[in-house]
Amino acid sequence: MKEDKEDDLKVGVKSTALRFGNSTKEWLSGFGIAWIGSLGLSGFNADLGWPYYVALMAASGHLTWQIWTVDLSCRADCNRN
């Protein structure tokens, strides 16, 4: 969020908001892929059935929607999503 970056710069905090900069959505996408992939592998290793993968697809779809639609420069939109 833009406001967080400004506050972090004022107090000298080394935050991920500053580290990721304008690439925040790309970083979030990468973390999301790693998360969904890990859950998929865990489900495979645990020999879980198809309902698990349906739920996993729903969760990954929701995460994708959140990342694509959030306006990181708007505090209200970040809180809403």
C-alpha positions in Angstrom: 0.0 0.0 0.0 1.2 3.5 -0.8 0.4 4.8 2.6 2.5 2.0 4.3 5.4 2.8 2.0 5.3 6.5 2.9 5.2 5.7 6.6 8.0 3.1 6.4 10.2 5.6 4.6 9.5 8.2 7.3 10.5 6.0 10.2 13.2 4.1 8.4 11.7 0.6 8.4 12.9 -1.9 5.9 9.6 -3.5 4.9 8.4 -5.8 2.2 6.2 -3.0 1.0 9.4 -1.1 0.1 11.3 -4.2 -1.0 8.7 -5.3 -3.4 8.0 -1.8 -4.7 5.9 -1.7 -7.9 6.3 -5.5 -8.3 4.0 -6.4 -5.3 1.4 -8.2 -7.4 4.1 -10.3 -9.1 5.6 -11.2 -5.7 2.1 -12.1 -4.4 1.4 -14.2 -7.5 4.7 -16.1 -7.0 3.9 -16.7 -3.3 0.4 -17.8 -4.3 1.7 -20.3 -6.9 4.1 -21.7 -4.3 1.3 -22.0 -1.7 -1.2 -23.7 -4.1 1.5 -26.0 -5.5 2.5 -27.0 -2.0 -1.1 -27.7 -1.0 -1.5 -29.7 -4.2 1.6 -31.8 -3.5 0.5 -32.3 0.1 -2.9 -33.5 -1.1 -1.3 -35.9 -3.6 1.1 -37.3 -1.0 -1.8 -37.8 1.4 -3.8 -39.5 -1.3 -6.7 -37.1 -1.0 -9.7 -37.5 -3.3 -11.2 -35.2 -5.9 -13.2 -33.0 -3.4 -9.9 -31.7 -2.1 -8.7 -30.6 -5.5 -12.1 -28.9 -6.2 -11.7 -26.9 -3.0 -8.1 -26.2 -3.9 -9.1 -24.9 -7.4 -11.8 -22.7 -5.7 -9.2 -21.3 -3.3 -6.7 -20.6 -6.1 -9.4 -18.9 -8.2 -10.3 -16.7 -5.3 -6.7 -15.8 -4.6 -6.2 -15.0 -8.3 -9.3 -12.7 -8.3 -8.0 -10.9 -5.2 -4.6 -10.3 -6.6 -5.9 -9.1 -10.0 -8.6 -6.8 -8.7 -7.0 -5.1 -5.7 -5.8 -1.5 -6.1 -2.7 -1.4 -3.9 -2.7 2.4 -3.9 -6.2 2.5 -2.2 -6.4 1.6 1.4 -10.1 1.0 1.3 -9.8 -1.4 -1.6 -7.0 -3.3 0.1 -9.2 -3.7 3.2 -12.2 -4.7 1.1 -10.3 -7.4 -0.8 
